[in-house]
């Protein structure tokens, strides 16, 4: 599991640290002894995980846009980080249809900004760029994507993440594998549909489901048969952390990596709805819409993480049902008024103590 000795006193720059995934990562790195410098816009929702956990007390927050290259570069050079986790993004498929230019600008050019700023910051040794499972060219064929599969994407979000992968590989080959500058070891990581406590994003199944429980309102579901690689947020984050540790001394760990649930954990939207209602102990009113009324979204998406298993020794620790259980526990504690900072950190500690499935 995570190496406390390795992370102690490391300067770690996290873009998008106020988001759902970024907050979990920042809290985890801080608990390992890292000095976390976050660069992000203000939290995207209200309520939000960053404020509820008082994550600002665990890191140095710098508020800015990754599309402001001058500010980003100045901030990075000032703090001289050892390691960068790039999570800042426009992360929603549906929003990408509404704002395609913003999506491409943030996810593609924003990624180039982060890599270019790092290129001119002499302290940087490792970069982990977080993209998405949706970066792959998704045909109708049911298959689990492997790292060497073709990049693509139908909707603007998926296409932007495929583009971000191409930008990342271009920088790796053009600038970070040469002998003329200090070596930077760069990898890109692709996770599944992450779930967990504190996600209030719009038009995502589990956050919408949690809102329905908390506010006792009707849930609208677009496609009950869509299959996704559901996983708790701590699963891919553990992979990102392990990968950064290996990249520190070994450039062969550069390139693309999948961190998804076990292939046997294949569940459709309807399965997730049923499990969540069972675990919460209450049914909610659900309206199923005709999926043809909505913009295109892939019907089937799964990842093959055998590379991470073989080369990193990374394996998922939680089944899909356990991931949902942990998520329900978080939101039920939030509903009851629990102080969520210690509770969230305790879930991280619990996760570190269990063995993989």
Residue pairs with C-beta under 8 A, 6 or more apart in sequence:
1 238
1 352
2 28
2 32
2 238
2 241
2 242
2 245
2 352
3 32
3 245
4 32
4 33
6 245
6 248
7 29
7 32
7 33
7 34
7 241
8 32
8 33
8 34
9 33
9 34
9 35
10 33
10 34
10 35
10 82
10 83
11 34
11 35
11 37
11 79
11 80
11 81
11 82
11 83
11 123
12 29
12 34
12 35
12 36
12 37
12 81
12 82
12 83
12 84
12 85
13 37
13 38
13 39
13 76
13 79
13 81
13 83
13 84
13 85
14 22
14 25
14 26
14 29
14 36
14 37
14 38
14 39
14 40
14 59
14 84
14 85
14 87
15 22
15 38
15 39
15 40
15 66
15 84
15 85
15 86
15 87
15 88
15 114
16 22
16 40
16 86
16 87
16 88
16 89
17 23
17 25
17 26
17 36
17 38
17 39
17 40
17 50
17 55
17 59
17 61
17 87
18 38
18 40
18 41
18 42
18 43
18 44
18 48
18 50
18 55
18 61
19 40
19 43
19 44
19 50
19 87
19 88
19 91
20 49
20 194
20 196
20 198
20 199
20 200
20 201
20 233
21 87
21 130
21 194
21 233
21 237
22 38
22 40
22 50
22 87
22 88
23 48
23 49
23 50
23 53
23 55
23 198
24 49
24 196
24 198
24 233
24 234
24 237
24 344
24 348
25 85
25 87
25 237
25 240
26 36
26 38
26 55
26 58
26 59
27 53
27 55
27 58
27 344
27 345
27 348
28 234
28 237
28 241
28 348
29 36
29 241
30 36
30 58
30 59
31 345
31 348
31 349
32 241
35 60
36 58
36 59
36 60
37 59
37 60
37 62
37 75
37 79
37 81
38 59
38 60
38 61
38 62
39 62
39 63
39 64
39 66
39 72
39 75
39 76
39 88
40 61
40 62
40 63
40 64
40 88
41 63
41 64
41 65
41 88
42 63
43 49
43 50
43 51
44 201
45 200
45 201
45 202
46 200
47 200
48 198
48 200
49 55
49 197
49 198
49 199
49 200
49 340
49 344
50 56
52 198
52 334
52 340
52 341
53 198
53 340
53 341
53 344
53 345
54 341
55 341
60 79
62 75
62 79
64 71
64 72
64 75
65 71
65 72
66 72
66 88
66 106
66 110
66 113
66 114
67 105
67 106
67 109
67 110
67 113
69 113
69 116
69 117
72 113
72 114
72 117
73 113
73 116
73 117
73 120
73 121
76 84
76 117
76 118
76 121
76 124
77 117
77 120
77 121
80 121
80 122
80 123
81 121
81 123
81 124
82 123
82 124
82 125
82 126
83 124
83 125
83 126
83 127
83 128
83 244
83 248
84 114
84 118
84 124
84 126
84 127
84 128
85 128
85 130
85 240
85 244
86 111
86 114
86 127
86 128
86 129
86 130
87 130
88 106
88 110
88 114
89 106
89 107
89 110
89 130
90 96
90 99
90 102
90 103
90 106
90 107
90 157
90 160
91 132
91 157
91 201
92 157
92 201
92 202
92 203
92 204
93 134
93 155
93 157
93 158
93 297
94 202
94 203
94 295
95 103
95 157
95 202
95 203
96 103
96 155
96 156
96 157
96 158
96 160
97 155
97 156
97 295
100 156
103 156
103 157
103 160
104 156
104 159
104 160
104 163
106 160
107 157
107 160
107 161
107 163
107 164
108 160
108 163
108 164
108 167
111 129
111 164
111 167
111 168
112 167
112 171
114 127
114 129
115 127
115 129
115 167
115 168
115 171
115 175
115 186
116 171
118 124
118 127
118 184
119 171
119 175
119 176
119 181
119 184
122 182
124 184
125 182
125 183
125 184
125 185
125 247
125 248
126 184
126 185
126 186
126 244
126 247
126 248
127 184
127 185
127 186
127 187
128 187
128 188
128 189
128 240
128 243
128 244
128 247
129 164
129 168
129 186
129 187
129 188
129 189
130 188
130 189
130 191
130 240
131 161
131 164
131 165
131 168
131 188
131 189
131 190
132 157
132 158
132 161
132 190
132 191
133 145
133 190
133 191
133 192
133 193
133 229
133 258
133 260
133 301
133 303
134 153
134 155
134 157
134 158
134 161
134 298
134 301
135 151
135 152
135 153
135 158
135 161
135 162
135 164
135 165
135 190
136 145
136 149
136 150
136 151
136 152
136 153
136 162
136 190
137 149
137 150
137 151
137 152
137 153
137 162
138 152
138 153
138 154
138 158
138 298
138 300
138 301
140 299
142 300
142 302
143 302
144 260
144 263
144 302
144 303
144 304
145 258
145 301
145 302
145 303
145 304
146 258
146 304
146 306
146 307
147 190
147 255
147 256
147 257
147 258
147 307
148 256
151 162
151 163
151 165
151 166
152 158
152 159
152 162
153 159
153 160
153 161
153 162
154 296
154 298
155 295
155 296
155 297
158 298
164 188
165 188
165 256
168 186
168 188
169 188
169 255
169 256
171 186
172 186
172 254
172 255
175 181
175 184
176 183
176 184
176 185
176 186
176 254
177 251
177 254
183 251
185 247
185 248
185 250
185 251
185 253
185 254
186 247
186 254
187 243
187 247
187 253
187 254
187 255
187 256
187 257
188 255
188 256
188 257
189 236
189 239
189 240
189 243
189 256
189 257
189 258
189 259
190 256
190 257
190 258
190 259
190 260
190 303
191 231
191 235
191 236
191 239
191 258
191 259
191 260
191 303
192 228
192 229
192 230
192 231
192 236
192 259
192 260
192 261
192 301
192 302
192 303
193 205
193 228
193 229
193 230
193 231
193 301
194 231
194 232
194 233
194 235
194 236
195 206
195 230
195 231
195 232
195 233
195 323
195 324
195 327
196 232
196 233
196 234
196 323
196 326
196 327
196 330
197 326
197 327
197 329
197 330
197 331
197 334
197 340
197 343
197 344
197 347
198 330
198 334
198 340
198 344
199 206
199 207
199 210
199 233
200 207
200 210
200 211
201 207
202 208
205 221
205 269
205 272
206 272
206 276
206 324
206 327
208 219
208 220
209 219
209 272
209 273
209 276
209 284
210 327
210 331
211 217
212 218
212 219
212 284
212 285
213 280
213 282
213 284
213 331
213 335
214 331
214 334
214 335
216 284
218 284
218 285
218 286
218 287
219 273
219 284
219 285
219 286
219 287
220 286
220 287
220 289
221 269
221 273
221 286
221 287
221 288
221 289
222 289
222 291
222 294
222 297
223 269
223 291
223 294
223 297
223 299
224 268
224 269
224 270
224 273
224 288
225 268
225 269
225 270
225 299
226 268
226 269
226 297
226 298
226 299
226 300
227 266
227 267
227 268
227 299
227 300
227 301
227 302
228 267
228 269
228 301
229 260
229 261
229 265
229 301
229 302
229 303
230 261
230 265
230 267
230 272
230 320
230 323
230 324
231 260
231 261
231 265
231 316
231 318
231 320
231 323
232 318
232 322
232 323
232 326
232 327
232 351
234 317
234 318
234 347
234 348
234 351
235 259
235 261
235 316
235 317
235 318
235 323
236 259
236 260
238 314
238 317
238 351
239 257
239 259
239 308
239 312
239 314
240 259
242 312
242 313
242 314
243 253
243 257
243 308
243 312
246 253
246 312
247 253
247 254
253 311
253 312
257 307
257 308
257 312
258 303
258 304
258 305
258 307
258 308
259 303
259 305
259 308
259 314
260 302
260 303
260 304
260 305
261 303
261 305
261 316
261 320
262 316
262 319
262 357
263 302
263 304
265 316
265 319
265 320
266 302
267 275
267 320
272 320
272 324
273 286
275 320
275 321
275 324
276 324
276 327
276 328
277 283
277 284
279 321
279 324
279 325
279 328
280 328
280 332
291 297
305 314
305 316
308 314
309 315
315 356
315 357
316 356
316 357
317 351
317 354
317 355
317 356
317 357
318 326
318 351
318 354
318 357
319 357
326 347
330 340
330 343
330 344
330 347
333 340
333 343
334 340
